[in-house]
Amino acid sequence: MTKRLTHLLLLFFLLPALTWAQTSVPAAEIIAKINRGEAVSYQNATITGDLDLTQLQNKTSKQQEGGGKHDSKVYTSTVTAPVSFTNCTFQGNVLAYYNPNSIDGDGVKVNLQKGKDEVYNTNFEKDVRFEKCTFEKRSAFKYSVFKEDVSFAGSTFQREALFKYSKFNGKIDFAKARFNEVANFKYVNFPAKADFKGASFNEEADFKYASFPQGGDFQNAVFNSLANFKYAKLSDPMQWKGASFKGSQDLKYASLNQKSFSAAALQERIK
């Protein structure tokens, strides 16, 4: 075997490792871009380390009164430019919400010491896209305000997808998303038609108290555990055709077009 052929074979076997190295991006690099107000766009990248969006340089603080004993200080960071990730893997946590003191039922931190509660939130002024991405650890967007379009289409959440109390304003796309743990959309108001077409919910799909004033698309979605729409306010067009409910459903006090909505009515719409 010639020396040239040996070198070519060595290069061939090393190519996957070289490609991986070229597409590995430290989270700190992304945070630096956001702090400079630059648009963020990555494809086919592995993001290493925690992408903590709650500690940006433009962070502001506000005292939130809670009756004296439970006062809290709320810190808000703002992502001012568009954020786009396509076919990326996040090996660390992706945090747009954080409470640093103890853990509550959402798997996030809450202070047990009176008068010392702190909460860190992140808002987004431009489009946010995490498409065909994998979140290997925590993803927390609780209380986040999304001022423009949002897409998590085709993404996989290995841990709880925490969107509780999030505020959306533009287009909302979770089509073909895969939720391997709880999908937490409790108390969310979806001002535009929410797209969950083909989504897969492997644990609880929590839409308790959620509101869909412009409708929602759950066609061909798969609910493998509890589909929780208790107290949810639904409005047409609500699309359920082809949806599969393999677990239980909680539609207690749910309404459709301001009228009571039952499991039997849901079954009629699946056909």
Stockholm file with secondary structure:
# STOCKHOLM 1.0

chainA/1-271         MTKRLTHLLLLFFLLPALTWAQTSVPAAEIIAKINRGEAVSYQNATITGDLDLTQLQNKTSKQQEGGGKHDSKVYTSTVTAPVSFTNCTFQGNVLAYYNPNSIDGDGVKVNLQKGKDEVYNTNFEKDVRFEKCTFEKRSAFKYSVFKEDVSFAGSTFQREALFKYSKFNGKIDFAKARFNEVANFKYVNFPAKADFKGASFNEEADFKYASFPQGGDFQNAVFNSLANFKYAKLSDPMQWKGASFKGSQDLKYASLNQKSFSAAALQERIK
#=GR chainA/1-271 SS CCHHHHHHHHHHHHHHHHHHHHHEEEHHHHHHHHHTTCCEEEESCEEESCEETTSCTTCEEEEECSSSTTCEEEEEEEECSCEEEESCEECSCEESEECCSCBCTTSSBCCCSTTCEEEEEEEESSCEEEESCEECSCEECTTCEECSCEECTTCEESSCEECTTCEECSCEECTTCEESSCEECTTCBCSSCEECTTCEESSCEECTTCEETTCEECTTCEECSCEECTTCEECSCEECTTCEECSCEECTTCEETTEECCHHHHHHHHC
#=GC SS_cons         CCHHHHHHHHHHHHHHHHHHHHHEEEHHHHHHHHHTTCCEEEESCEEESCEETTSCTTCEEEEECSSSTTCEEEEEEEECSCEEEESCEECSCEESEECCSCBCTTSSBCCCSTTCEEEEEEEESSCEEEESCEECSCEECTTCEECSCEECTTCEESSCEECTTCEECSCEECTTCEESSCEECTTCBCSSCEECTTCEESSCEECTTCEETTCEECTTCEECSCEECTTCEECSCEECTTCEECSCEECTTCEETTEECCHHHHHHHHC
//
